[in-house]
Amino acid sequence: MFPLFSLPITDPTWIFLIVLVIILFAPLLLGKLKIPHIIGMILAGVIIGEHGLNILERDSSFQLFGQVGLYYIMFLAGLEMDMEDFRKNKIKGLVFGLLTFFIPMALGIWSSMALLGFGALSSVLLASMYASHTLIAYPIVSRYGLSRQRSVTISIGGTAVTVTLALVVLALVSGLFNGTATPIYWVKLGLKVTLIALVIIFVFPKIGRLFFRKYDDAVMQFVFVLALVFLGGGLISLAGMEGILGAFLVGMVLNPLIPKVSPLMTRLEFVGNALFIPYFLIGVGMIVDVRSFVAGGTALKVAVVMTVAATLSKWLAAWLTQKIYRMSSNERKMIFGLSNAQAAATLAAVLVGHEIIMENGERLLNDDVLNGTIVMILITCIISTIETERACRRFTVVGGPDIPPEGEREKEKILIPVANPDTIENLINIALMIKDSRRKDGIVALNVIDDSGDATAGEAGRRNLEKAARIASAANVRAEMHTRYDINISSGIVHTIKECSATDVVIGLHKKSSILDSFFGSLTGNILKGTSREVMVVRLEMPPNTFKGIVVFVPPRAEFETGFARWVTHLCRMAVQTGCRIHFNAAGDTPEALRLAADKADIGTLADYTRLPQDEPVRIDGMKVDKEQLLVVVSARAGSISYDPSFDRLPAVLNKDFAESNLMIIFPEQIDRQDIVSFSDPRGNS
């Protein structure tokens, strides 16, 4: 018989097609009704599942993709978290985690025993289901670009705490019935989990850093990251805990290696949000048995009590956290929205409890609890997505502290000459790190063809431009492509800066072709003479996402330069993207000016400062910089307020002591003096 008329459909082609149609049209339909997309996925699962129209059954594909989607949610939550903000708010996250565990436990045990008549062990296991929660609504936060909000960081930290404690309760209850809950069992469990956690924390980052330095293939990097996610989840599962904790932990340790604005991050988010996470949500909806509640009775009562107890306890935990730390009402709504959804650990607990047969022959958690749990999952997910969506919109309307003014965002445009195909990827990645992450443009790739060059230069330049555009596009950023014919390369770059109104230039460091050649080369010198814009000269020995730190040397009086705040902001953005600590070295009053500029750039405690004793140009002779760090030297053009003749020695020092180091030399923006007429130069010549 034709597969469409045989229900449930079992043909893999039609199953996958129906799921794709739901993923495609559910957001389109519900978007017009202003209903969060996640709810649409769950409701679609209810309709097409075996308890609905019986179009599809929850086969192994939903179990497989659902597990991947569940891991993906926890992995992305750890990956997109602002680690420095997490460190600053770790106490708040711990407090919220304890509140959101113990309040549901207390309310859950009381309601289960007093209102539902369950025994002590059943009530404890049921209460642990209320205590745990899943970050179902996190994709909404990610879509709005609010993952760095304090309330989001606290919610994620609290999630790790309460899920861990809830899974410990699950292991305790199941151990009591299978005879493994002995002191030796708990010692072994603690040792195994601790050992595996240490392996993930200390070994995985080293493996990741080595892999990213050696392989730059996009597919290999993507598969490698997923392999680490499931390796971490599998190891934690072998230790006796749920694998979602391993996925979350892997996301946290890989956080510094995967910049927020990068092709790899875009691919990870795209695949998860386009396929795996929707598959998981549809599978959750397919478990719901609506018919068991039509007639009312015990199942309906259990569902109502469970939903009210879970929702009320989570709201109380969010409210107490708000009052303790004097947070805004919208932050409370965000915390409540993210922490209210029940799914992952809740499903694990109810399935384990449903399989346990007590001495009287009854199940520890009966069928009514199983059905009530699914309804609780559905309703709490709906409440969670609605509240999170409202909180995100409110944050967007009022504007967060990390959102720069619109006028300031419009001015930024970074020009990147792409003459050398070997340096294109690193230069584009540097530009992606220093640009405003909320802008989807602002990068200009330039190919200059010398009029006296050969005919093949145009074709090679076109390939370089396409490569640059592909790398930027993979990070969801549109790069303008410009090809220009000029009398020489430097003239073409200078003229394009003016035509495109570029604010910054990122170029690769010139490689000396002979002993008589200069360190910077004539190209860089001509660009510096021809433009007053900020110029970054870069030489990288490794991908920028694998840096372990950024060391900056700043000359005295650098704070009086026109472009001071701009280059400080750029370095701060790079530190945030790479998860590195940035260390400023300066003399005089410059460190305090750097601190103020970094605070304005919202870098927080990622920066530290060393005040050098001498009030003279910074000397880097003999300084030690790790090969895995980025050395940044802030220089100046001749005639600027922070310029000193000793800068003429800089190339020799860099060439001697830092020949193998990752290097960035910044020439800050200056006032354009070409049109200024003075007494000494009445014609206004530069």
C-alpha positions as CSV (number, residue, x, y, z in Angstrom):
1,M,0.0,0.0,0.0
2,F,1.1,3.6,-0.7
3,P,3.0,4.6,2.5
4,L,0.9,7.8,3.1
5,F,-2.3,5.7,3.6
6,S,-0.7,3.3,6.1
7,L,-0.6,4.9,9.5
8,P,1.7,5.3,11.3
9,I,4.1,6.0,8.5
10,T,7.2,3.9,8.6
11,D,9.0,4.9,5.4
12,P,12.2,6.9,6.5
13,T,11.8,9.2,3.5
14,W,8.3,10.3,4.4
15,I,9.1,10.5,8.1
16,F,12.0,12.9,7.5
17,L,9.9,14.9,5.0
18,I,7.1,15.4,7.6
19,V,9.5,16.4,10.3
20,L,11.1,18.9,7.9
21,V,7.7,20.3,6.9
22,I,6.9,20.8,10.6
23,I,10.2,22.5,11.3
24,L,9.7,24.8,8.2
25,F,6.0,25.8,8.7
26,A,5.5,25.8,12.5
27,P,7.5,29.0,13.0
28,L,5.8,30.6,10.0
29,L,2.3,29.9,11.3
30,L,3.0,30.6,14.9
31,G,5.0,33.7,14.2
32,K,1.8,35.4,12.9
33,L,0.1,34.5,16.1
34,K,3.1,35.8,18.2
35,I,3.5,32.4,19.8
36,P,7.1,31.2,20.4
37,H,8.3,28.7,17.8
38,I,9.3,26.1,20.4
39,I,5.7,25.7,21.5
40,G,4.8,24.9,17.9
41,M,7.3,22.1,17.7
42,I,5.9,20.5,20.9
43,L,2.3,20.9,19.8
44,A,3.1,19.5,16.4
45,G,4.5,16.4,18.2
46,V,1.3,16.0,20.2
47,I,-0.8,16.1,17.0
48,I,1.3,13.7,14.8
49,G,2.2,11.3,17.6
50,E,0.6,8.0,18.4
51,H,-1.6,9.6,21.0
52,G,-2.8,12.2,18.5
53,L,-3.5,11.5,14.8
54,N,-1.0,8.6,14.8
55,I,0.8,9.9,11.7
56,L,4.2,9.0,13.1
57,E,5.4,6.8,15.9
58,R,8.3,7.7,18.2
59,D,10.8,5.3,16.6
60,S,14.5,5.1,17.0
61,S,15.1,8.1,14.8
62,F,13.3,10.4,17.3
63,Q,15.2,8.8,20.2
64,L,18.6,9.3,18.4
65,F,18.0,12.8,17.1
66,G,16.2,13.7,20.3
67,Q,19.2,12.7,22.4
68,V,21.5,14.7,20.1
69,G,19.1,17.7,20.4
70,L,19.1,17.5,24.2
71,Y,22.9,17.3,24.3
72,Y,23.0,20.2,21.8
73,I,20.9,22.5,24.1
74,M,23.2,21.9,27.1
75,F,26.3,22.1,24.9
76,L,25.3,25.5,23.4
77,A,24.4,26.8,26.8
78,G,27.9,26.2,28.0
79,L,29.5,27.3,24.7
80,E,27.7,30.7,24.5
81,M,28.1,31.6,28.2
82,D,30.2,34.6,29.0
83,M,32.8,32.8,31.2
84,E,34.2,35.9,32.8
85,D,30.7,37.0,33.8
86,F,30.0,33.5,35.0
87,R,33.1,33.7,37.3
88,K,31.9,37.1,38.6
89,N,28.4,35.7,39.3
90,K,29.3,32.2,40.4
91,I,28.1,32.8,43.9
92,K,24.8,34.1,42.6
93,G,24.5,31.1,40.3
94,L,25.3,28.8,43.2
95,V,22.7,30.5,45.5
96,F,20.0,30.3,42.8
97,G,20.9,26.7,42.1
98,L,20.4,25.8,45.7
99,L,17.2,27.7,46.0
100,T,15.8,26.2,42.8
101,F,16.6,22.8,44.1
102,F,15.5,22.9,47.8
103,I,12.3,24.9,47.3
104,P,10.9,22.5,44.7
105,M,12.1,19.6,46.8
106,A,10.3,20.9,49.9
107,L,7.1,21.9,48.1
108,G,7.1,18.7,46.0
109,I,7.5,16.3,48.9
110,W,4.7,18.1,50.8
111,S,2.3,18.2,47.8
112,S,2.9,14.6,46.8
113,M,2.3,13.2,50.3
114,A,-0.5,15.6,51.4
115,L,-2.4,16.1,48.1
116,L,-1.7,12.9,46.1
117,G,-1.2,10.4,48.9
118,F,2.2,9.0,47.7
119,G,4.8,7.4,49.9
120,A,8.0,9.0,51.0
121,L,10.3,7.6,48.3
122,S,7.8,8.3,45.5
123,S,7.4,11.8,46.8
124,V,11.2,12.4,47.0
125,L,11.7,11.2,43.4
126,L,8.7,13.2,42.2
127,A,10.1,16.3,44.0
128,S,13.5,15.9,42.3
129,M,11.7,16.0,39.0
130,Y,10.4,19.5,39.9
131,A,13.9,20.6,41.1
132,S,15.6,19.8,37.8
133,H,15.0,21.8,34.7
134,T,16.1,22.1,31.1
135,L,17.2,25.2,29.2
136,I,14.5,24.6,26.5
137,A,14.1,28.4,26.0
138,Y,17.8,29.0,25.6
139,P,17.6,29.2,21.8
140,I,15.4,32.3,22.2
141,V,18.0,34.0,24.3
142,S,20.6,33.1,21.7
143,R,18.5,34.5,18.9
144,Y,18.1,37.8,20.7
145,G,21.9,38.0,21.4
146,L,21.4,38.2,25.2
147,S,23.5,35.3,26.3
148,R,25.8,37.7,28.2
149,Q,23.1,39.1,30.4
150,R,23.7,38.6,34.1
151,S,20.3,36.9,34.6
152,V,21.1,34.4,31.8
153,T,24.5,33.6,33.3
154,I,23.0,33.1,36.8
155,S,20.3,30.8,35.3
156,I,22.8,28.6,33.5
157,G,25.0,28.3,36.6
158,G,22.0,27.4,38.7
159,T,21.0,24.8,36.1
160,A,24.3,23.0,36.5
161,V,23.8,23.0,40.3
162,T,20.2,21.8,40.5
163,V,20.4,19.2,37.7
164,T,23.5,17.7,39.4
165,L,21.7,17.5,42.7
166,A,18.5,16.1,41.1
167,L,20.5,13.4,39.4
168,V,22.2,12.5,42.6
169,V,18.7,12.0,44.2
170,L,17.7,9.9,41.2
171,A,20.8,7.7,41.7
172,L,20.1,7.4,45.4
173,V,16.5,6.3,44.9
174,S,17.3,3.8,42.2
175,G,20.2,2.5,44.2
176,L,18.0,1.8,47.2
177,F,15.9,-0.6,45.0
178,N,18.7,-2.3,43.1
179,G,20.8,-2.8,46.2
180,T,23.8,-0.6,45.1
181,A,23.2,2.3,47.5
182,T,26.1,1.3,49.8
183,P,28.8,3.7,51.1
184,I,31.3,2.0,48.7
185,Y,28.9,2.7,45.8
186,W,28.7,6.4,46.6
187,V,32.5,6.7,47.1
188,K,33.0,5.0,43.7
189,L,30.4,7.2,42.0
190,G,32.0,10.4,43.4
191,L,35.5,9.3,42.4
192,K,34.4,8.4,38.9
193,V,32.5,11.6,38.3
194,T,35.3,13.7,39.7
195,L,38.0,11.9,37.6
196,I,36.0,12.2,34.4
197,A,35.2,15.9,35.1
198,L,38.9,16.6,35.6
199,V,39.7,14.9,32.3
200,I,37.1,17.0,30.5
201,I,38.3,20.2,32.2
202,F,42.0,19.8,31.7
203,V,42.5,17.3,28.8
204,F,39.8,18.4,26.4
205,P,41.0,22.0,26.0
206,K,44.5,20.8,25.2
207,I,43.3,18.4,22.6
208,G,41.0,21.1,21.1
209,R,43.8,23.7,21.0
210,L,46.2,21.3,19.2
211,F,43.5,20.2,16.8
212,F,42.5,23.7,15.8
213,R,46.1,24.7,15.3
214,K,46.8,21.8,13.0
215,Y,43.5,21.5,11.0
216,D,41.5,24.4,9.6
217,D,39.1,22.4,7.5
218,A,35.5,23.5,8.4
219,V,34.0,20.0,8.3
220,M,36.8,18.4,10.3
221,Q,36.5,21.1,13.0
222,F,32.7,20.6,13.2
223,V,32.9,16.8,13.5
224,F,35.7,17.1,16.0
225,V,33.6,19.4,18.3
226,L,30.6,17.1,18.1
227,A,32.8,14.1,18.9
228,L,34.1,15.8,22.0
229,V,30.5,16.6,23.1
230,F,29.4,13.0,22.9
231,L,32.6,11.7,24.3
232,G,32.1,13.9,27.3
233,G,28.4,12.9,27.6
234,G,29.3,9.2,27.2
235,L,32.0,9.3,29.8
236,I,29.7,10.9,32.4
237,S,27.0,8.3,31.5
238,L,29.5,5.5,32.2
239,A,30.2,7.1,35.6
240,G,26.5,6.8,36.5
241,M,25.2,10.3,35.8
242,E,23.1,11.7,32.9
243,G,25.2,12.6,29.9
244,I,23.7,16.1,29.6
245,L,26.1,17.2,32.4
246,G,29.0,16.0,30.3
247,A,27.7,17.9,27.2
248,F,27.3,21.1,29.3
249,L,30.8,20.7,30.8
250,V,32.4,20.2,27.3
251,G,30.6,23.4,26.1
252,M,32.2,25.3,29.0
253,V,35.7,24.1,28.4
254,L,35.5,24.7,24.6
255,N,34.1,28.1,25.2
256,P,37.4,30.0,24.8
257,L,38.4,28.1,21.7
258,I,35.2,28.9,19.7
259,P,34.7,32.6,19.4
260,K,31.1,33.9,19.5
261,V,31.5,35.4,16.0
262,S,33.2,32.8,14.0
263,P,32.4,30.4,11.1
264,L,32.5,27.4,13.5
265,M,30.1,28.9,16.0
266,T,27.7,29.7,13.2
267,R,27.8,26.2,11.9
268,L,27.3,24.7,15.4
269,E,24.3,26.9,16.1
270,F,22.8,26.4,12.6
271,V,22.8,22.6,12.6
272,G,21.4,22.4,16.2
273,N,18.7,25.0,15.7
274,A,17.7,23.8,12.2
275,L,17.5,20.0,12.9
276,F,18.5,18.4,16.2
277,I,16.8,20.7,18.7
278,P,13.5,20.7,16.8
279,Y,13.6,16.9,16.5
280,F,14.0,16.7,20.3
281,L,11.0,19.1,20.9
282,I,8.8,17.2,18.4
283,G,9.7,13.9,20.2
284,V,8.8,15.4,23.6
285,G,5.3,16.3,22.2
286,M,4.8,12.8,20.8
287,I,4.9,11.3,24.3
288,V,1.8,13.3,25.5
289,D,-1.4,11.2,25.8
290,V,-4.2,13.7,25.7
291,R,-6.9,11.1,25.9
292,S,-6.0,10.1,29.5
293,F,-7.1,13.6,30.7
294,V,-10.4,13.9,28.7
295,A,-12.3,11.9,31.3
296,G,-10.7,13.8,34.3
297,G,-10.0,11.6,37.3
298,T,-6.7,10.8,39.0
299,A,-4.5,11.5,36.0
300,L,-5.9,15.0,35.6
301,K,-5.5,15.7,39.3
302,V,-1.9,14.4,39.3
303,A,-1.1,16.6,36.2
304,V,-2.6,19.7,37.8
305,V,-0.8,19.2,41.2
306,M,2.6,18.5,39.4
307,T,2.3,21.5,37.1
308,V,1.3,23.9,39.8
309,A,4.0,22.7,42.3
310,A,6.8,22.8,39.7
311,T,5.8,26.2,38.3
312,L,5.2,27.8,41.7
313,S,8.4,26.5,43.2
314,K,10.5,27.8,40.3
315,W,8.9,31.2,40.5
316,L,9.6,31.4,44.2
317,A,13.3,30.5,43.6
318,A,13.5,33.2,41.0
319,W,11.7,35.8,43.2
320,L,14.0,35.1,46.2
321,T,17.1,35.4,44.0
322,Q,15.8,38.7,42.7
323,K,15.2,40.0,46.3
324,I,18.5,38.8,47.7
325,Y,20.6,40.4,44.9
326,R,18.2,43.4,44.3
327,M,17.7,42.5,40.6
328,S,15.1,44.0,38.3
329,S,11.7,42.5,37.7
330,N,12.7,41.6,34.1
331,E,15.8,39.8,35.3
332,R,13.5,37.7,37.6
333,K,11.3,37.0,34.6
334,M,14.3,35.9,32.6
335,I,15.5,33.6,35.4
336,F,12.0,32.1,35.9
337,G,11.5,31.7,32.1
338,L,14.8,29.8,31.6
339,S,14.4,27.6,34.8
340,N,10.7,26.6,34.5
341,A,10.9,24.2,31.7
342,Q,11.0,20.5,32.7
343,A,12.3,18.0,30.2
344,A,15.7,16.2,30.3
345,A,16.4,15.0,33.8
346,T,12.6,15.0,34.5
347,L,12.0,12.4,31.7
348,A,15.0,10.4,33.0
349,A,13.6,10.4,36.5
350,V,10.0,9.5,35.6
351,L,11.1,6.7,33.3
352,V,13.4,5.2,36.0
353,G,10.7,5.5,38.6
354,H,8.1,3.9,36.3
355,E,10.3,0.9,35.8
356,I,10.9,0.3,39.6
357,I,8.6,-2.3,41.1
358,M,8.1,-2.1,44.8
359,E,7.5,-5.0,47.2
360,N,3.7,-4.6,47.0
361,G,3.9,-5.1,43.2
362,E,3.1,-1.5,42.4
363,R,5.3,0.8,40.4
364,L,7.2,3.5,42.3
365,L,5.7,6.1,39.9
366,N,2.5,4.8,38.3
367,D,1.0,5.5,34.9
368,D,-0.9,8.5,36.2
369,V,2.4,10.1,37.2
370,L,4.0,9.2,33.8
371,N,1.1,10.9,31.9
372,G,1.1,13.8,34.4
373,T,4.8,14.3,33.9
374,I,4.3,14.6,30.1
375,V,1.6,17.2,30.6
376,M,3.8,19.1,33.1
377,I,6.6,19.1,30.6
378,L,4.3,20.5,27.9
379,I,2.8,23.2,30.1
380,T,6.1,24.3,31.7
381,C,7.8,24.4,28.3
382,I,5.0,26.7,27.1
383,I,5.2,29.0,30.1
384,S,9.0,29.0,29.9
385,T,9.1,30.0,26.2
386,I,6.5,32.7,26.6
387,E,8.2,34.2,29.7
388,T,11.6,34.1,28.1
389,E,10.4,35.6,24.9
390,R,8.8,38.5,26.9
391,A,11.9,39.1,28.9
392,C,14.1,39.1,25.8
393,R,11.9,41.6,24.1
394,R,11.9,43.8,27.2
395,F,15.7,43.7,27.4
396,T,15.9,44.5,23.7
397,V,13.5,47.5,24.0
398,V,15.3,49.0,27.0
399,G,18.7,48.1,25.7
400,G,21.4,46.2,27.5
401,P,24.7,47.7,28.8
402,D,26.6,45.9,26.1
403,I,24.7,47.4,23.2
404,P,26.5,50.3,21.7
405,P,24.6,53.3,20.4
406,E,23.2,52.9,16.9
407,G,25.1,55.8,15.5
408,E,28.4,54.4,16.8
409,R,27.7,51.0,15.2
410,E,27.0,52.6,11.8
411,K,30.5,54.2,11.6
412,E,32.5,51.0,11.8
413,K,34.0,49.6,8.5
414,I,37.1,47.4,8.5
415,L,39.2,47.2,5.3
416,I,41.3,44.0,4.7
417,P,43.6,43.8,1.7
418,V,43.7,40.1,0.6
419,A,46.9,39.9,-1.5
420,N,48.3,36.8,0.3
421,P,45.9,33.7,0.2
422,D,47.8,32.2,3.2
423,T,46.9,35.0,5.6
424,I,43.3,35.7,4.4
425,E,41.6,33.4,7.0
426,N,43.5,34.8,10.0
427,L,43.0,38.4,8.9
428,I,39.2,37.9,8.4
429,N,39.0,36.1,11.8
430,I,40.8,39.1,13.5
431,A,38.3,41.5,11.8
432,L,35.4,39.3,13.0
433,M,36.7,39.5,16.5
434,I,37.2,43.2,16.7
435,K,34.0,44.3,14.9
436,D,30.7,44.9,16.6
437,S,29.2,41.4,16.9
438,R,25.7,42.8,16.4
439,R,26.5,44.1,12.9
440,K,26.1,41.7,10.0
441,D,28.3,43.8,7.7
442,G,31.2,46.2,8.2
443,I,34.0,44.2,6.5
444,V,35.5,45.2,3.1
445,A,37.8,42.8,1.3
446,L,40.0,44.6,-1.2
447,N,42.1,43.3,-4.1
448,V,44.4,45.9,-5.7
449,I,45.9,45.1,-9.1
450,D,49.0,47.0,-10.1
451,D,48.6,48.6,-13.5
452,S,52.0,47.2,-14.4
453,G,51.2,43.7,-13.2
454,D,50.6,40.6,-15.3
455,A,47.2,39.4,-16.6
456,T,46.9,36.5,-14.1
457,A,46.8,38.9,-11.1
458,G,43.1,39.6,-11.7
459,E,42.1,36.0,-11.6
460,A,44.1,35.3,-8.5
461,G,42.7,38.4,-6.8
462,R,39.2,37.3,-7.6
463,R,39.8,33.9,-5.9
464,N,41.2,35.7,-2.8
465,L,38.1,37.9,-2.6
466,E,35.8,34.9,-2.9
467,K,37.7,33.1,-0.2
468,A,37.4,36.1,2.1
469,A,33.7,36.5,1.4
470,R,33.1,32.8,2.1
471,I,34.9,32.9,5.5
472,A,32.9,36.0,6.6
473,S,29.7,34.5,5.3
474,A,30.2,31.4,7.3
475,A,30.1,33.6,10.4
476,N,26.9,35.2,9.1
477,V,28.6,38.4,8.1
478,R,28.4,40.0,4.7
479,A,31.8,41.1,3.3
480,E,31.9,43.7,0.5
481,M,34.3,42.7,-2.3
482,H,36.3,45.4,-4.1
483,T,38.7,45.1,-7.0
484,R,40.7,48.2,-7.9
485,Y,43.4,49.0,-10.5
486,D,45.9,51.6,-9.4
487,I,49.5,52.7,-10.0
488,N,50.6,50.7,-7.0
489,I,49.2,48.6,-4.1
490,S,49.5,51.2,-1.4
491,S,47.9,53.9,-3.5
492,G,44.9,51.6,-4.2
493,I,44.5,50.8,-0.5
494,V,44.6,54.5,0.5
495,H,42.1,55.5,-2.2
496,T,39.7,52.7,-1.2
497,I,39.9,53.8,2.4
498,K,38.6,57.2,1.4
499,E,36.0,55.9,-1.1
500,C,34.5,53.3,1.3
501,S,34.8,55.5,4.4
502,A,36.8,52.7,6.1
503,T,37.5,53.3,9.8
504,D,40.1,50.6,10.3
505,V,42.6,48.7,8.2
506,V,43.9,45.2,9.0
507,I,46.9,44.1,7.0
508,G,49.4,41.2,7.2
509,L,53.0,41.9,8.3
510,H,55.3,42.2,5.4
511,K,57.8,39.4,4.9
512,K,61.3,40.6,4.3
513,S,62.6,39.5,0.9
514,S,66.2,40.6,1.4
515,I,68.6,41.8,4.2
516,L,68.2,45.4,2.9
517,D,64.4,45.2,3.1
518,S,62.7,47.0,6.0
519,F,60.7,45.3,8.8
520,F,57.4,46.8,7.8
521,G,58.1,47.2,4.1
522,S,57.3,50.1,1.9
523,L,53.6,49.1,1.6
524,T,52.8,49.6,5.3
525,G,54.9,52.9,5.4
526,N,53.0,54.3,2.5
527,I,49.6,53.4,4.0
528,L,50.5,55.1,7.3
529,K,51.5,58.2,5.4
530,G,48.4,58.2,3.2
531,T,45.7,57.7,5.9
532,S,45.0,58.8,9.4
533,R,42.8,55.8,10.2
534,E,43.6,53.0,12.6
535,V,46.0,50.5,11.1
536,M,46.6,47.0,12.5
537,V,49.6,45.1,11.2
538,V,49.3,41.4,12.1
539,R,51.5,38.3,12.0
540,L,50.0,35.1,13.4
541,E,51.7,31.8,13.9
542,M,48.5,30.1,15.0
543,P,44.7,30.6,14.7
544,P,43.6,33.5,16.9
545,N,41.0,31.3,18.7
546,T,43.8,29.3,20.3
547,F,45.5,32.2,22.0
548,K,46.0,31.8,25.8
549,G,46.4,35.5,26.5
550,I,47.0,38.9,25.1
551,V,49.9,41.1,26.3
552,V,49.7,44.8,25.3
553,F,52.5,47.4,25.6
554,V,51.2,50.9,25.6
555,P,53.4,54.1,25.3
556,P,52.9,57.1,27.6
557,R,50.3,59.7,26.6
558,A,48.6,57.1,24.4
559,E,45.2,58.1,26.0
560,F,45.5,61.6,24.3
561,E,45.4,60.1,20.8
562,T,42.1,60.4,18.9
563,G,41.8,56.7,18.3
564,F,42.6,55.6,21.9
565,A,39.1,54.4,22.8
566,R,38.7,52.6,19.4
567,W,41.8,50.4,19.7
568,V,41.1,49.6,23.3
569,T,37.6,48.5,22.4
570,H,38.9,46.4,19.6
571,L,41.3,44.5,21.9
572,C,38.6,44.1,24.5
573,R,36.3,42.6,22.0
574,M,39.1,40.2,20.9
575,A,39.7,39.2,24.5
576,V,35.9,38.5,25.0
577,Q,35.7,36.5,21.7
578,T,38.8,34.3,22.5
579,G,38.1,34.1,26.3
580,C,41.6,35.4,27.0
581,R,42.8,37.6,29.7
582,I,44.3,40.8,28.4
583,H,47.3,42.3,30.2
584,F,48.1,46.0,29.7
585,N,51.6,47.3,30.4
586,A,51.9,51.1,30.6
587,A,53.5,53.9,32.5
588,G,52.3,57.1,34.2
589,D,48.6,57.8,34.2
590,T,48.0,55.6,31.1
591,P,46.9,52.5,33.1
592,E,44.0,54.3,34.7
593,A,42.9,55.7,31.3
594,L,43.1,52.1,30.0
595,R,41.0,50.9,32.9
596,L,38.3,53.4,32.2
597,A,38.3,52.7,28.5
598,A,38.1,48.9,29.1
599,D,35.2,49.3,31.5
600,K,33.4,51.4,29.0
601,A,34.0,48.6,26.4
602,D,32.3,46.2,28.9
603,I,35.4,44.0,29.3
604,G,34.9,43.5,33.0
605,T,37.6,41.7,34.9
606,L,39.1,40.1,31.8
607,A,41.7,42.9,31.9
608,D,44.5,43.5,34.3
609,Y,47.1,46.3,34.4
610,T,50.8,46.7,35.2
611,R,52.1,50.2,35.9
612,L,55.7,50.4,34.5
613,P,58.1,52.5,36.7
614,Q,59.5,54.7,34.0
615,D,57.6,57.6,32.4
616,E,59.2,57.0,29.0
617,P,58.4,54.9,25.9
618,V,57.8,51.3,26.7
619,R,60.8,49.1,26.2
620,I,60.1,45.5,25.3
621,D,63.8,44.5,25.0
622,G,64.2,41.2,26.8
623,M,60.5,40.9,27.7
624,K,59.2,37.3,27.7
625,V,56.0,36.5,25.9
626,D,54.6,33.0,25.6
627,K,54.4,31.6,22.1
628,E,50.7,30.9,22.8
629,Q,50.0,34.6,23.6
630,L,49.4,37.5,21.3
631,L,51.9,40.3,21.7
632,V,50.4,43.7,20.9
633,V,52.6,46.8,20.6
634,V,50.8,50.1,20.4
635,S,52.9,52.4,18.2
636,A,52.3,55.9,16.8
637,R,52.8,57.9,13.6
638,A,55.5,60.5,13.5
639,G,54.2,63.8,14.8
640,S,51.5,62.4,17.0
641,I,51.4,63.2,20.8
642,S,52.5,59.7,21.9
643,Y,55.2,59.3,19.3
644,D,58.8,59.1,20.4
645,P,62.0,58.7,18.3
646,S,62.7,55.4,20.1
647,F,59.9,53.9,18.0
648,D,62.5,53.7,15.2
649,R,64.2,50.9,17.2
650,L,61.0,48.9,17.4
651,P,61.4,46.9,14.2
652,A,64.9,45.7,15.2
653,V,63.7,44.6,18.6
654,L,60.7,42.8,17.3
655,N,62.8,41.1,14.6
656,K,65.4,40.0,17.2
657,D,63.4,39.0,20.3
658,F,60.0,38.1,18.9
659,A,60.6,36.6,15.5
660,E,58.4,33.6,16.3
661,S,55.7,35.3,18.3
662,N,52.2,36.1,17.4
663,L,52.4,39.8,16.8
664,M,50.1,42.8,16.3
665,I,51.3,46.4,15.9
666,I,48.6,49.1,16.2
667,F,48.9,52.6,14.8
668,P,46.0,54.5,16.4
669,E,43.7,56.8,14.5
670,Q,44.8,60.4,14.3
671,I,43.2,63.7,13.5
672,D,43.3,64.1,9.7
673,R,45.8,67.0,9.3
674,Q,45.9,67.1,5.6
675,D,43.5,70.1,5.4
676,I,44.9,72.0,8.4
677,V,46.7,75.2,7.4
678,S,49.4,76.5,9.9
679,F,51.8,79.4,10.0
680,S,54.7,77.1,9.1
681,D,52.9,75.5,6.2
682,P,50.4,78.0,4.8
683,R,49.6,75.7,1.8
684,G,48.4,73.0,4.2
685,N,50.7,70.3,2.8
686,S,51.0,67.2,4.8
